[in-house]
Amino acid sequence: QVQLVESGGGKVQAGGSLRLSCATSELTFNIYTMGWFRQALGKEREFVAGITWRGENTRYADSVKGRFTISRDKAKATAYLQMNSLKAEDTAVYYCAADRAVAVDTDWYKYDYWGQGTQVTVSS
């Protein structure tokens, strides 16, 4: 019973920025690898970014490298996804997920817990 709650989604113009947050339990936050996935309408769910439980390793999808940054804050028990230089193709529902592993997994089916998702819409 791990609770993940996303927030920060919304509508932004191309070239703009947005920061997503994923709030979770203080007791479980630091023992889970955290990942961000997204699913556009009519498309498959895809990996966006991930960070290990200690923050020593991060991974990004090629499509977002240099534009998105994943981080986590122990004091706030929250993971973040800073999104800059947004493009219309970034439009999707973004999901926060937790994976009890020692490395970042890029496959969605390896994650054990999921948030409800938050909509990000980028207008061109």
C-alpha positions, 0 to 999 in steps of 0.5 A, a space after each residue: 500500500 504505497 501511495 504516490 500522488 502526482 501534481 504540477 501538470 497543466 497547459 503550457 506553450 511550446 518552449 515553456 517549462 513545467 515541474 511535476 511533483 510526486 509525493 510519497 511516504 517518508 517511510 518508503 521514499 528512500 528505498 524505492 527507485 522512482 521513475 516517470 513515464 508518459 502515455 500520449 493519446 493512442 500511444 504506448 506508455 514510455 519511459 521518461 526518466 528514473 532515479 535510484 533510491 539513493 540518487 546516485 544513478 539517473 537515466 533519461 529517454 533520448 527524447 528528453 535528454 538535456 531538457 528534463 531533469 529528475 530529482 528527489 528530496 528526502 526532507 519533502 519525501 517528493 520526487 520531481 521532474 523539471 521539464 524545460 523547452 517543452 514541445 508539442 510532442 511532450 503532450 501526454 499523461 505523466 505517471 510517477 512510479 516506484 520500483 523496489 530495485 537497486 537500478 533504474 528500470 526502463 520497462 514499465 512492467 517492472 514497476 510495482 506502484 503507480 500514481 494516478 497520472 497528471 495531464 501535461 498539454 503543450 500547445 504549439 
